Amino acid sequence: MLNKLIGYEFKSTRRIFLPAYAVILLLSIVNGICMLLTNSIDTISAPFGVLLTVYILALFAVCILTFAYMISRFYKNLLGDEGYLMFTLPARPSQLIWAKCITSSLWMLFTTIVCGVSLFALMVPIMLSETSSADLTMIRQYLAFGMHTLWQEYSIHLIFVPLLAIVLGILYIANFCMHIYACLSVGSLANKHRLGFAFLAYLGFGVLSEILMLIAASIASLFPSLSISLDTLIPNPTAQVYVAILGFLLFYGIKVAINFVITNYILSRHLNLQ
């Protein structure tokens, strides 16, 4: 059932995001071609400047759209009038929550990738117009030498560490979505001004998190020898990187679990549809 819910979410949201991504990529390509034709970023004419401004505004609009759509889909589908239909489906509340979270996380990831690709497509013509062929050859040689040196130094870790970093980024995005869902669920317990209470819940969770971090830092300061012993146990810098990434994965995994438990408990036991 979860696969069907995710498929339905993608089918409902792709009509918004795919055209937006196409516009972003098209604007970046057009701006890149215009800058390549001018041969210098300093000689951009007024029409090209307007086009570049439109591209920058479109980038911000797509990022805001992703964030706003993630909130509105969850709020309207599960906490609004559409919830009467959604909760009649043969699916558990946990499946509905994960379908929203997985879909929103993937769209946020896709938005990040599309924005990065569009910026790359925009900057490459600028670099080509501002750099001579001799400089480009030198840059390629330096990059090749640098990658060869790094591969000799770190070998397969040069692949594993970025992959773990990508997994960490995906988990961070999932935690962000699940945290917003938990705040919206807490806000739904109020009969009026639910979004206002959700915002207060967001602030409250933030203050609580800062207090817990402060307590943890205070406890850690009482045992200064602990950090020294960790450096002794893990002297290899590469191993320290792995331990740090795995530690962050565990940290955000726990946060995802806590936010999910809060959201699932409210939607399962204290559902208050508007």
C-alpha positions as CSV (number, residue, x, y, z in Angstrom):
1,M,0.0,0.0,0.0
2,L,2.9,2.3,0.7
3,N,4.2,2.0,-2.8
4,K,0.7,2.9,-4.2
5,L,0.5,6.0,-1.9
6,I,4.0,7.1,-3.0
7,G,3.0,6.6,-6.6
8,Y,-0.1,8.6,-6.2
9,E,1.8,11.4,-4.5
10,F,4.3,11.6,-7.3
11,K,1.6,11.6,-9.9
12,S,-0.2,14.5,-8.1
13,T,2.9,16.6,-7.6
14,R,4.9,16.1,-10.8
15,R,2.5,18.3,-12.7
16,I,3.8,21.2,-10.6
17,F,7.5,20.4,-10.2
18,L,8.5,19.0,-13.6
19,P,7.4,22.2,-15.5
20,A,9.1,24.3,-12.9
21,Y,12.3,22.4,-13.3
22,A,12.1,22.7,-17.1
23,V,11.7,26.5,-16.8
24,I,14.7,26.7,-14.5
25,L,17.0,24.6,-16.8
26,L,15.8,26.5,-19.9
27,L,16.5,29.9,-18.3
28,S,19.9,28.8,-17.2
29,I,20.8,27.5,-20.7
30,V,19.5,30.7,-22.3
31,N,21.4,32.9,-19.9
32,G,24.5,30.8,-20.4
33,I,24.3,31.2,-24.2
34,C,23.7,35.0,-23.9
35,M,26.7,35.3,-21.6
36,L,28.8,33.2,-24.0
37,L,27.8,35.5,-26.9
38,T,28.7,38.6,-25.0
39,N,32.2,37.1,-24.4
40,S,32.3,38.8,-20.9
41,I,30.1,39.0,-17.9
42,D,31.0,42.7,-17.6
43,T,29.4,43.6,-21.0
44,I,25.9,42.1,-20.4
45,S,23.2,44.3,-22.0
46,A,20.0,45.3,-20.3
47,P,17.8,42.5,-21.8
48,F,20.3,39.9,-20.7
49,G,20.4,41.5,-17.3
50,V,16.6,41.2,-17.0
51,L,16.8,37.6,-18.2
52,L,19.4,36.9,-15.5
53,T,17.2,38.5,-12.9
54,V,14.2,36.4,-14.0
55,Y,16.4,33.3,-13.6
56,I,17.5,34.2,-10.1
57,L,13.9,35.0,-9.0
58,A,12.8,31.6,-10.6
59,L,15.4,29.8,-8.5
60,F,14.0,31.4,-5.3
61,A,10.5,30.7,-6.4
62,V,11.2,26.9,-7.0
63,C,12.8,26.6,-3.6
64,I,9.9,28.3,-1.9
65,L,7.4,26.3,-3.9
66,T,9.0,23.0,-2.8
67,F,8.9,24.1,0.9
68,A,5.3,25.5,0.7
69,Y,3.9,22.5,-1.3
70,M,5.5,20.1,1.2
71,I,3.6,21.8,4.0
72,S,0.3,22.3,2.2
73,R,0.1,18.7,0.9
74,F,0.4,17.3,4.4
75,Y,-1.9,19.9,6.0
76,K,-4.7,19.7,3.4
77,N,-4.6,16.0,2.8
78,L,-4.3,14.7,6.4
79,L,-5.3,17.5,8.7
80,G,-7.9,19.4,6.5
81,D,-11.2,18.4,4.9
82,E,-9.5,15.9,2.6
83,G,-8.5,13.9,5.7
84,Y,-12.0,12.5,5.9
85,L,-11.2,10.8,2.5
86,M,-7.6,9.9,3.2
87,F,-8.2,8.1,6.4
88,T,-10.9,6.0,4.9
89,L,-8.3,4.4,2.6
90,P,-7.1,0.9,3.6
91,A,-3.8,2.3,4.9
92,R,-2.4,2.9,8.3
93,P,-1.6,6.5,9.5
94,S,2.0,5.6,9.5
95,Q,1.9,4.7,5.8
96,L,0.2,8.0,5.0
97,I,2.9,9.8,6.9
98,W,5.8,8.0,5.3
99,A,4.3,8.5,1.8
100,K,4.2,12.2,2.4
101,C,7.7,12.3,3.9
102,I,9.4,10.2,1.2
103,T,7.8,12.1,-1.6
104,S,8.5,15.5,-0.1
105,S,12.1,14.5,0.7
106,L,12.7,13.3,-2.9
107,W,11.2,16.5,-4.4
108,M,13.4,18.6,-2.1
109,L,16.4,16.5,-3.2
110,F,15.5,16.9,-6.9
111,T,15.1,20.6,-6.4
112,T,18.6,20.8,-4.9
113,I,20.0,18.8,-7.8
114,V,18.2,20.8,-10.5
115,C,19.3,24.1,-8.9
116,G,22.9,22.9,-8.8
117,V,22.8,21.7,-12.4
118,S,21.3,24.9,-13.6
119,L,23.9,27.0,-11.8
120,F,26.6,24.8,-13.4
121,A,25.0,25.2,-16.8
122,L,25.1,29.0,-16.2
123,M,28.7,29.2,-14.9
124,V,30.3,27.0,-17.6
125,P,29.8,29.6,-20.4
126,I,31.0,32.3,-18.1
127,M,34.2,30.3,-17.4
128,L,34.7,29.6,-21.1
129,S,34.3,33.2,-22.0
130,E,36.6,34.5,-19.3
131,T,39.3,31.8,-19.6
132,S,41.7,31.2,-22.5
133,S,42.3,27.8,-24.0
134,A,45.8,27.7,-22.4
135,D,44.3,28.3,-19.0
136,L,41.6,25.7,-19.6
137,T,44.3,23.2,-20.4
138,M,46.2,24.0,-17.3
139,I,43.0,23.7,-15.2
140,R,42.3,20.3,-16.6
141,Q,45.9,19.2,-15.9
142,Y,45.7,20.4,-12.3
143,L,42.3,18.7,-11.8
144,A,43.6,15.4,-13.2
145,F,46.7,15.6,-11.1
146,G,44.7,16.5,-8.0
147,M,42.2,13.6,-8.5
148,H,45.1,11.2,-9.2
149,T,46.8,12.3,-5.9
150,L,43.6,12.0,-3.9
151,W,43.0,8.5,-5.3
152,Q,46.4,7.4,-4.4
153,E,46.0,8.8,-0.9
154,Y,42.4,7.7,-0.1
155,S,41.6,5.1,-2.9
156,I,38.1,3.7,-2.4
157,H,37.3,6.1,0.4
158,L,37.1,8.8,-2.2
159,I,33.9,7.1,-3.3
160,F,32.5,5.8,0.0
161,V,32.8,9.1,1.9
162,P,30.8,11.1,-0.7
163,L,28.2,8.4,-0.9
164,L,27.8,8.4,2.9
165,A,27.6,12.2,2.8
166,I,24.8,12.0,0.2
167,V,22.9,9.5,2.5
168,L,23.4,11.9,5.4
169,G,22.0,14.7,3.3
170,I,18.9,12.7,2.4
171,L,18.4,11.7,6.0
172,Y,18.7,15.4,7.0
173,I,16.0,16.4,4.5
174,A,13.7,13.6,5.7
175,N,14.2,14.8,9.3
176,F,13.3,18.3,8.2
177,C,10.1,17.1,6.6
178,M,9.2,14.9,9.5
179,H,9.9,17.7,12.0
180,I,7.5,20.0,10.1
181,Y,4.9,17.2,10.1
182,A,5.3,16.8,13.9
183,C,4.8,20.5,14.4
184,L,1.7,20.6,12.1
185,S,0.3,17.6,14.0
186,V,0.8,19.3,17.4
187,G,-0.8,22.4,16.0
188,S,-3.8,20.4,14.8
189,L,-4.7,19.7,18.4
190,A,-6.0,23.3,18.7
191,N,-9.5,24.1,17.5
192,K,-8.5,27.5,16.2
193,H,-5.4,29.2,14.8
194,R,-3.8,25.8,14.1
195,L,-1.0,27.1,11.9
196,G,-0.2,29.6,14.6
197,F,0.1,26.8,17.2
198,A,2.1,24.8,14.7
199,F,4.6,27.6,14.5
200,L,4.7,27.9,18.3
201,A,5.4,24.1,18.4
202,Y,8.2,24.6,15.9
203,L,9.7,27.3,18.2
204,G,9.1,25.1,21.3
205,F,10.9,22.1,19.7
206,G,13.8,24.4,18.7
207,V,14.2,25.7,22.3
208,L,13.9,22.2,23.7
209,S,16.6,21.0,21.3
210,E,18.9,23.8,22.2
211,I,18.4,23.1,25.9
212,L,19.2,19.4,25.4
213,M,22.3,20.3,23.4
214,L,23.5,22.6,26.1
215,I,23.0,20.0,28.8
216,A,24.9,17.5,26.6
217,A,27.7,20.0,26.1
218,S,27.9,20.6,29.9
219,I,28.0,16.9,30.6
220,A,30.8,16.5,28.0
221,S,32.8,19.3,29.6
222,L,32.8,17.4,32.9
223,F,34.8,14.6,31.2
224,P,37.6,16.3,29.1
225,S,39.6,13.1,29.1
226,L,36.9,11.4,26.9
227,S,37.8,13.4,23.8
228,I,41.5,12.6,24.3
229,S,40.7,8.9,24.6
230,L,38.7,9.0,21.4
231,D,41.6,10.5,19.5
232,T,43.8,7.7,20.9
233,L,41.3,5.0,19.9
234,I,40.8,6.4,16.4
235,P,44.1,8.0,15.3
236,N,43.4,7.5,11.6
237,P,41.9,10.8,10.1
238,T,39.9,8.8,7.5
239,A,38.4,6.6,10.2
240,Q,37.5,9.7,12.2
241,V,35.6,11.0,9.1
242,Y,33.7,7.7,9.0
243,V,32.9,7.8,12.7
244,A,31.7,11.5,12.4
245,I,29.4,10.7,9.5
246,L,28.0,7.6,11.1
247,G,27.5,9.6,14.3
248,F,25.5,12.2,12.4
249,L,23.5,9.4,10.7
250,L,22.6,8.0,14.1
251,F,21.7,11.5,15.4
252,Y,19.4,12.4,12.6
253,G,18.0,8.8,12.5
254,I,16.9,9.2,16.1
255,K,15.4,12.7,15.3
256,V,13.4,11.2,12.4
257,A,12.2,8.4,14.7
258,I,11.1,10.9,17.4
259,N,9.3,13.2,15.0
260,F,7.6,10.2,13.4
261,V,6.4,8.9,16.8
262,I,4.9,12.3,17.6
263,T,3.2,12.6,14.3
264,N,1.9,9.0,14.2
265,Y,0.6,9.1,17.8
266,I,-1.4,12.3,17.2
267,L,-2.8,11.1,13.8
268,S,-3.6,7.7,15.3
269,R,-5.0,8.6,18.7
270,H,-5.9,12.3,18.6
271,L,-6.9,13.1,15.1
272,N,-8.6,16.5,14.9
273,L,-9.7,17.2,11.3
274,Q,-10.7,20.7,10.4
